[in-house]
Amino acid sequence: MKSKFFWFFLGIDALICMIAIIFFFAGMADGSVDSNNIGIWVAIFTVLAVVIGASLWLKALGYPVIGIIVLLVLATPGILYGIFILLVVVTDTPWR
């Protein structure tokens, strides 16, 4: 059961990483990512890589529960934001 949770949260974190990569390349295309803010992008990608890498490393060492906790650091806000966007789309909330 722990393994299913691990792979589920790893999939959510991978989706979050893909979204960050898409925003990065979109910013590169329109010129909003430049030398002024590349440090922020490096920090974002470093945190994403550390979260995924550390969780995989902990699972390989035999600590899947701690790996799940590390994955939850990124997955919890991602899930909550996904629920928020889903509610906004479903309920047709006006933004005034």
DSSP file (Angstrom, degrees, kcal/mol; ACC not computed):
  #  RESIDUE AA STRUCTURE BP1 BP2  ACC     N-H-->O    O-->H-N    N-H-->O    O-->H-N    TCO  KAPPA ALPHA  PHI   PSI    X-CA   Y-CA   Z-CA
    1    1 A M     >        0   0    0      0, 0.0     4,-1.8     0, 0.0     5,-0.2   0.000 360.0 360.0 360.0 -38.2    0.0    0.0    0.0
    2    2 A K  H  >  +     0   0    0      1,-0.2     4,-2.5     2,-0.2     5,-0.1   0.871 360.0  56.3 -61.8 -35.6    2.9    2.4    0.8
    3    3 A S  H  > S+     0   0    0      1,-0.2     4,-2.5     2,-0.2    -1,-0.2   0.883 104.2  51.6 -66.2 -37.8    4.3    1.8   -2.7
    4    4 A K  H  > S+     0   0    0      2,-0.2     4,-2.2     1,-0.2    -1,-0.2   0.917 111.3  47.3 -65.2 -42.2    1.0    2.9   -4.4
    5    5 A F  H  X S+     0   0    0     -4,-1.8     4,-2.7     2,-0.2     5,-0.3   0.917 110.9  53.1 -62.6 -42.3    1.0    6.1   -2.4
    6    6 A F  H  X S+     0   0    0     -4,-2.5     4,-2.3     1,-0.2    -2,-0.2   0.947 112.6  42.3 -58.4 -50.1    4.6    6.7   -3.2
    7    7 A W  H  X S+     0   0    0     -4,-2.5     4,-2.0     2,-0.2    -1,-0.2   0.837 112.9  54.4 -70.1 -31.6    4.1    6.3   -6.9
    8    8 A F  H  X S+     0   0    0     -4,-2.2     4,-1.9    -5,-0.2    -1,-0.2   0.953 113.3  41.0 -63.5 -50.0    0.9    8.4   -6.8
    9    9 A F  H  X S+     0   0    0     -4,-2.7     4,-2.4     1,-0.2    -2,-0.2   0.836 112.5  55.4 -70.1 -31.6    2.6   11.3   -5.1
   10   10 A L  H  X S+     0   0    0     -4,-2.3     4,-2.4    -5,-0.3    -1,-0.2   0.893 106.9  51.4 -65.2 -38.1    5.7   10.9   -7.3
   11   11 A G  H  X S+     0   0    0     -4,-2.0     4,-2.1     2,-0.2    -2,-0.2   0.896 109.5  49.3 -63.9 -40.5    3.4   11.2  -10.4
   12   12 A I  H  X S+     0   0    0     -4,-1.9     4,-2.2     2,-0.2    -2,-0.2   0.921 112.0  48.4 -64.5 -43.0    1.8   14.4   -9.0
   13   13 A D  H  X S+     0   0    0     -4,-2.4     4,-2.2     1,-0.2    -2,-0.2   0.882 110.0  52.0 -64.8 -37.5    5.3   15.8   -8.4
   14   14 A A  H  X S+     0   0    0     -4,-2.4     4,-2.3     2,-0.2    -1,-0.2   0.889 108.6  51.4 -65.0 -38.2    6.4   14.9  -11.9
   15   15 A L  H  X S+     0   0    0     -4,-2.1     4,-2.2     2,-0.2    -2,-0.2   0.907 109.0  50.5 -63.4 -41.8    3.3   16.7  -13.3
   16   16 A I  H  X S+     0   0    0     -4,-2.2     4,-2.1     1,-0.2    -2,-0.2   0.894 110.0  50.9 -62.7 -40.0    4.2   19.8  -11.3
   17   17 A C  H  X S+     0   0    0     -4,-2.2     4,-2.3     2,-0.2    -2,-0.2   0.903 108.9  50.8 -63.8 -41.5    7.8   19.6  -12.7
   18   18 A M  H  X S+     0   0    0     -4,-2.3     4,-2.4     2,-0.2    -2,-0.2   0.898 109.1  51.1 -63.8 -39.3    6.5   19.3  -16.2
   19   19 A I  H  X S+     0   0    0     -4,-2.2     4,-2.4     2,-0.2    -1,-0.2   0.907 110.0  49.9 -63.6 -41.4    4.3   22.4  -15.6
   20   20 A A  H  X S+     0   0    0     -4,-2.1     4,-2.2     2,-0.2    -2,-0.2   0.896 110.8  49.6 -63.4 -40.0    7.3   24.3  -14.3
   21   21 A I  H  X S+     0   0    0     -4,-2.3     4,-2.6     2,-0.2     5,-0.2   0.899 109.7  51.4 -66.0 -40.2    9.3   23.3  -17.4
   22   22 A I  H  X S+     0   0    0     -4,-2.4     4,-2.4     1,-0.2    -2,-0.2   0.930 111.4  47.2 -62.3 -45.3    6.5   24.4  -19.7
   23   23 A F  H  X S+     0   0    0     -4,-2.4     4,-2.3     2,-0.2    -1,-0.2   0.880 110.9  53.3 -63.7 -36.7    6.3   27.8  -18.0
   24   24 A F  H  X S+     0   0    0     -4,-2.2     4,-2.2     2,-0.2    -2,-0.2   0.951 112.3  42.6 -62.5 -49.3   10.1   28.1  -18.2
   25   25 A F  H  X S+     0   0    0     -4,-2.6     4,-2.1     2,-0.2    -2,-0.2   0.848 112.8  53.2 -69.9 -32.0   10.2   27.4  -22.0
   26   26 A A  H  X S+     0   0    0     -4,-2.4     4,-1.9    -5,-0.2     6,-0.2   0.897 110.3  48.8 -65.4 -38.6    7.2   29.7  -22.6
   27   27 A G  H  X>S+     0   0    0     -4,-2.3     6,-1.6     1,-0.2     5,-1.1   0.859 109.5  51.7 -67.3 -35.9    9.0   32.4  -20.7
   28   28 A M  H  <5S+     0   0    0     -4,-2.2     3,-0.2     4,-0.2    -2,-0.2   0.890 109.6  50.9 -65.3 -38.0   12.1   31.8  -22.8
   29   29 A A  H  <5S+     0   0    0     -4,-2.1    -2,-0.2     1,-0.2    -1,-0.2   0.883 116.5  38.2 -68.9 -38.6   10.0   32.1  -25.9
   30   30 A D  H  <5S-     0   0    0     -4,-1.9    -1,-0.2    -5,-0.1    -2,-0.2   0.472 112.4-114.4 -95.1   0.3    8.4   35.4  -25.0
   31   31 A G  T  <5S+     0   0    0     -4,-0.9    -3,-0.2    -3,-0.2    -4,-0.1   0.514  83.2 117.6  87.5   4.9   11.5   36.9  -23.4
   32   32 A S      < +     0   0    0     -5,-1.1     2,-0.7    -6,-0.2    -4,-0.2   0.688  64.7  69.7 -80.9 -16.1   10.3   37.1  -19.8
   33   33 A V  S    S+     0   0    0     -6,-1.6     2,-0.2    -9,-0.1    -2,-0.1  -0.903  71.4 132.7 -99.4 113.9   13.0   34.6  -18.6
   34   34 A D  S >> S-     0   0    0     -2,-0.7     3,-0.9     0, 0.0     4,-0.7  -0.685  73.0 -66.4-143.0-164.8   16.3   36.4  -18.9
   35   35 A S  T 34 S+     0   0    0      1,-0.2     4,-0.3    -2,-0.2     3,-0.1   0.698 122.1  65.8 -68.4 -18.5   19.5   37.0  -16.9
   36   36 A N  T 34 S+     0   0    0      1,-0.2    -1,-0.2     2,-0.1     3,-0.1   0.843 117.8  20.3 -72.0 -32.8   17.5   39.1  -14.3
   37   37 A N  T <> S+     0   0    0     -3,-0.9     4,-1.5     1,-0.1     3,-0.4   0.226  88.5 104.8-123.2  15.2   15.5   36.2  -13.0
   38   38 A I  H  X S+     0   0    0     -4,-0.7     4,-2.5     1,-0.2     5,-0.2   0.809  77.7  62.7 -67.3 -27.1   17.4   33.1  -14.1
   39   39 A G  H  > S+     0   0    0     -4,-0.3     4,-2.1     2,-0.2    -1,-0.2   0.876 101.6  50.5 -64.0 -37.2   18.5   32.7  -10.4
   40   40 A I  H  > S+     0   0    0     -3,-0.4     4,-2.4     2,-0.2    -1,-0.2   0.914 110.8  48.9 -65.5 -42.7   14.9   32.2   -9.4
   41   41 A W  H  X S+     0   0    0     -4,-1.5     4,-2.7     2,-0.2     5,-0.2   0.894 109.5  51.8 -65.2 -39.1   14.4   29.6  -12.0
   42   42 A V  H  X S+     0   0    0     -4,-2.5     4,-2.1     1,-0.2    -1,-0.2   0.914 110.8  48.8 -62.3 -41.3   17.6   27.7  -11.0
   43   43 A A  H  X S+     0   0    0     -4,-2.1     4,-2.4     2,-0.2    -2,-0.2   0.910 111.2  50.0 -64.3 -42.2   16.3   27.7   -7.4
   44   44 A I  H  X S+     0   0    0     -4,-2.4     4,-2.3     1,-0.2    -2,-0.2   0.947 113.8  44.0 -61.3 -49.4   12.9   26.4   -8.5
   45   45 A F  H  X S+     0   0    0     -4,-2.7     4,-2.3     1,-0.2    -1,-0.2   0.826 111.7  54.6 -68.5 -30.1   14.4   23.6  -10.6
   46   46 A T  H  X S+     0   0    0     -4,-2.1     4,-2.6    -5,-0.2    -1,-0.2   0.933 109.6  46.5 -66.4 -45.4   16.9   22.8   -7.8
   47   47 A V  H  X S+     0   0    0     -4,-2.4     4,-2.5     2,-0.2    -2,-0.2   0.917 112.9  50.0 -63.1 -43.1   14.1   22.4   -5.2
   48   48 A L  H  X S+     0   0    0     -4,-2.3     4,-2.1     1,-0.2     5,-0.2   0.922 113.2  45.8 -61.6 -43.9   12.1   20.2   -7.6
   49   49 A A  H  X S+     0   0    0     -4,-2.3     4,-2.9     1,-0.2     5,-0.3   0.885 112.4  51.0 -66.9 -38.6   15.0   18.0   -8.4
   50   50 A V  H  X S+     0   0    0     -4,-2.6     4,-2.8     2,-0.2     5,-0.3   0.909 110.1  49.5 -66.4 -41.6   16.0   17.7   -4.7
   51   51 A V  H  X S+     0   0    0     -4,-2.5     4,-1.9     2,-0.2    -2,-0.2   0.952 117.9  38.6 -63.3 -49.2   12.4   16.7   -3.7
   52   52 A I  H  X S+     0   0    0     -4,-2.1     4,-2.1    -5,-0.2     5,-0.2   0.927 119.4  47.1 -69.1 -43.9   12.1   14.0   -6.4
   53   53 A G  H  X S+     0   0    0     -4,-2.9     4,-2.3    -5,-0.2    -2,-0.2   0.907 112.5  48.9 -64.5 -42.1   15.7   12.8   -6.0
   54   54 A A  H  X S+     0   0    0     -4,-2.8     4,-2.7    -5,-0.3    -1,-0.2   0.892 111.1  50.1 -66.6 -39.0   15.6   12.7   -2.2
   55   55 A S  H  X S+     0   0    0     -4,-1.9     4,-2.2    -5,-0.3    -1,-0.2   0.918 112.6  46.2 -67.4 -41.4   12.3   10.7   -2.2
   56   56 A L  H  X S+     0   0    0     -4,-2.1     4,-2.2     2,-0.2    -2,-0.2   0.894 113.5  50.2 -64.9 -38.6   13.6    8.2   -4.7
   57   57 A W  H  X S+     0   0    0     -4,-2.3     4,-1.7     2,-0.2    -2,-0.2   0.914 110.8  48.5 -65.5 -43.5   16.9    7.9   -2.7
   58   58 A L  H  X>S+     0   0    0     -4,-2.7     5,-2.9     2,-0.2     4,-0.6   0.883 110.9  50.6 -65.1 -38.2   15.0    7.3    0.5
   59   59 A K  H ><5S+     0   0    0     -4,-2.2     3,-0.9     1,-0.2    -1,-0.2   0.904 109.2  51.5 -65.3 -39.8   12.8    4.7   -1.1
   60   60 A A  H 3<5S+     0   0    0     -4,-2.2    -1,-0.2     1,-0.2    -2,-0.2   0.825 107.2  53.5 -66.1 -30.7   15.9    2.9   -2.4
   61   61 A L  H 3<5S-     0   0    0     -4,-1.7    -1,-0.2    -5,-0.1    -2,-0.2   0.593 126.4-100.6 -78.2 -10.4   17.4    3.0    1.1
   62   62 A G  T <<5S+     0   0    0     -3,-0.9    -3,-0.2    -4,-0.6     3,-0.2   0.665  91.9 113.6  99.2  19.5   14.2    1.3    2.5
   63   63 A Y     >< +     0   0    0     -5,-2.9     4,-1.9    -6,-0.1     5,-0.1  -0.580  25.4 154.6-117.8  67.3   12.5    4.3    4.0
   64   64 A P  H  > S+     0   0    0      0, 0.0     4,-2.2     0, 0.0     5,-0.1   0.828  70.7  56.9 -68.0 -29.2    9.4    4.7    1.8
   65   65 A V  H  > S+     0   0    0      2,-0.2     4,-2.1     1,-0.2     5,-0.1   0.925 108.9  45.4 -68.0 -42.5    7.3    6.5    4.4
   66   66 A I  H  > S+     0   0    0      2,-0.2     4,-2.2     1,-0.2    -1,-0.2   0.876 111.6  54.2 -66.5 -35.9    9.9    9.2    4.8
   67   67 A G  H  X S+     0   0    0     -4,-1.9     4,-2.2     2,-0.2    -2,-0.2   0.886 107.4  50.3 -62.7 -38.8   10.1    9.4    1.0
   68   68 A I  H  X S+     0   0    0     -4,-2.2     4,-2.2     2,-0.2    -2,-0.2   0.900 108.3  52.4 -65.5 -40.1    6.3    9.9    0.9
   69   69 A I  H  X S+     0   0    0     -4,-2.1     4,-0.8     2,-0.2    -2,-0.2   0.903 109.2  49.6 -62.5 -40.4    6.6   12.7    3.4
   70   70 A V  H >X S+     0   0    0     -4,-2.2     3,-0.7     1,-0.2     4,-0.6   0.910 111.1  49.7 -64.0 -41.3    9.2   14.4    1.3
   71   71 A L  H >X S+     0   0    0     -4,-2.2     4,-2.5     1,-0.2     3,-0.9   0.853 103.0  61.2 -65.0 -33.5    7.0   14.0   -1.8
   72   72 A L  H 3X S+     0   0    0     -4,-2.2     4,-2.1     1,-0.2    -1,-0.2   0.744  88.4  72.0 -66.6 -22.6    4.0   15.5    0.2
   73   73 A V  H << S+     0   0    0     -4,-0.8    -1,-0.2    -3,-0.7    -2,-0.2   0.883 115.2  23.6 -58.4 -37.8    6.0   18.7    0.6
   74   74 A L  H <X S+     0   0    0     -3,-0.9     4,-1.2    -4,-0.6    -2,-0.2   0.780 122.2  55.4 -96.6 -33.6    5.4   19.4   -3.1
   75   75 A A  H  X S+     0   0    0     -4,-2.5     4,-2.9     1,-0.2     5,-0.2   0.850  97.9  62.1 -73.5 -34.6    2.3   17.3   -3.8
   76   76 A T  H  X S+     0   0    0     -4,-2.1     4,-2.4     1,-0.2     5,-0.2   0.949 108.1  40.4 -61.3 -51.8    0.1   18.9   -1.0
   77   77 A P  H  > S+     0   0    0      0, 0.0     4,-2.4     0, 0.0    -1,-0.2   0.876 115.8  53.7 -63.7 -33.5    0.1   22.4   -2.5
   78   78 A G  H  X S+     0   0    0     -4,-1.2     4,-2.2     2,-0.2    -2,-0.2   0.915 110.4  45.2 -65.2 -43.0   -0.2   21.0   -6.0
   79   79 A I  H  X S+     0   0    0     -4,-2.9     4,-2.4     2,-0.2     5,-0.2   0.923 113.6  49.9 -65.7 -44.6   -3.3   18.9   -5.0
   80   80 A L  H  X S+     0   0    0     -4,-2.4     4,-2.2    -5,-0.2    -2,-0.2   0.901 111.9  47.8 -62.6 -41.0   -4.9   21.8   -3.2
   81   81 A Y  H  X S+     0   0    0     -4,-2.4     4,-2.6     2,-0.2    -1,-0.2   0.893 110.3  52.6 -66.7 -39.0   -4.3   24.2   -6.2
   82   82 A G  H  X S+     0   0    0     -4,-2.2     4,-2.3     2,-0.2    -2,-0.2   0.900 109.6  48.5 -62.2 -40.8   -5.7   21.6   -8.5
   83   83 A I  H  X S+     0   0    0     -4,-2.4     4,-2.5     2,-0.2    -2,-0.2   0.901 110.9  51.9 -64.3 -40.7   -8.9   21.3   -6.4
   84   84 A F  H  X S+     0   0    0     -4,-2.2     4,-2.2     2,-0.2    -2,-0.2   0.937 111.3  45.6 -61.0 -47.7   -9.2   25.1   -6.3
   85   85 A I  H  X S+     0   0    0     -4,-2.6     4,-2.3     1,-0.2    -1,-0.2   0.901 112.0  52.4 -63.9 -40.7   -8.9   25.4  -10.1
   86   86 A L  H  X S+     0   0    0     -4,-2.3     4,-2.7     1,-0.2     5,-0.2   0.916 110.2  48.1 -60.9 -43.5  -11.4   22.5  -10.5
   87   87 A L  H  X S+     0   0    0     -4,-2.5     4,-2.6     2,-0.2    -2,-0.2   0.887 110.6  51.4 -64.8 -38.8  -13.9   24.3   -8.2
   88   88 A V  H  X>S+     0   0    0     -4,-2.2     5,-1.2     2,-0.2     4,-0.7   0.909 114.6  43.0 -64.4 -41.6  -13.5   27.6  -10.1
   89   89 A V  H  <5S+     0   0    0     -4,-2.3     3,-0.2     2,-0.2    -2,-0.2   0.920 118.1  44.1 -71.1 -43.4  -14.1   25.9  -13.4
   90   90 A V  H  <5S+     0   0    0     -4,-2.7    -2,-0.2     1,-0.2    -3,-0.2   0.901 118.1  41.8 -70.9 -41.5  -17.0   23.7  -12.2
   91   91 A T  H  <5S-     0   0    0     -4,-2.6    -1,-0.2    -5,-0.2    -2,-0.2   0.536  99.1-133.4 -86.5  -5.3  -18.9   26.4  -10.2
   92   92 A D  T  <5 -     0   0    0     -4,-0.7    -3,-0.2    -3,-0.2    -4,-0.1   0.938  31.6-165.2  53.3  53.3  -18.3   29.2  -12.9
   93   93 A T      < -     0   0    0     -5,-1.2     2,-0.2    -6,-0.2    -1,-0.2  -0.507  15.1-127.6 -72.5 129.8  -17.2   31.6  -10.2
   94   94 A P        -     0   0    0      0, 0.0     2,-0.8     0, 0.0    -1,-0.1  -0.586  11.5-143.2 -76.5 141.6  -17.1   35.3  -11.3
   95   95 A W              0   0    0     -2,-0.2    -2,-0.0     1,-0.2     0, 0.0  -0.600 360.0 360.0-105.1  70.2  -13.7   37.0  -10.6
   96   96 A R              0   0    0     -2,-0.8    -1,-0.2     0, 0.0     0, 0.0   0.385 360.0 360.0-111.3 360.0  -14.9   40.5   -9.6
